[in-house]
Amino acid sequence: DMSILLLQSMGRMAIQRRRYLKARHGIVRLQSRYRAKGARKVLKQLRLEARDVNNIRNEKEKLEAAVKKQEETIAKMQEDRKDLKAKLKEYKHQAEEAHNSAAEATEYKREVGSLRAALEAEKENLSAKDMELLELKQKLETEGQARAMAEEAVRAEQETAATTLARAKEDHEAEISGVRQEHESEMVALRATIEEKE
């Protein structure tokens, strides 16, 4: 009778132990899934931030193209300015040679005045273009700094996410190994007890 009661007690204990291990294994799996879900959410956010970095890179390329175009425009304006100076010098020379003709001198003076006005206008336009070029370069530097900071933040978040996933995987494997070892120990003890009673 005592042997039967002991066997029944051991059987119930084994059943309860199996239920406990099964519930514990389910909890471990649930925790692992929750951690993996959080890590996937972080990874999705990192991908969005990487897309923002690509947008910043495209904006930088557009700014670089605008700067190049602005520099070409300024170079052309400088060439035009040189041509105007040469024409002004030529007209001055013609005006000096035509001092015997009052009409021609008046016409030359008028043309010289027009050229001077055009030259002043070109100077002002060139100054405005220089200011625009300076603003574009400053904006380009600011965009470059922002892109570098965004890339650094993305790298840091990726490393954190990878570390979290690895840690969750290690915890899950350790929990499963511990559960298996405990289950095997209980089964060995139960067999030994049954064999002793027999």
Protein Blocks (a to p, Z undefined) as FASTA:
>chain_A
ZZmmmmmmmmmmmmmmmmmmmmmmmmmmmmmmmmmmmmmmmmmmmmmmmmmmmmmmmmmm
mmmmmmmmmmmmmmmmmmmmmmmmmmmmmmmmmmmmmmmpmklmmmmmmmmmmmmmmmmm
mmmmmmmmmmmmmmmmmmmmmmmmmmmmmmmmmmmmmmmmmmmmmmmmmmmmmmmmmmmm
mmmmmmmmmmmmmmmmZZ
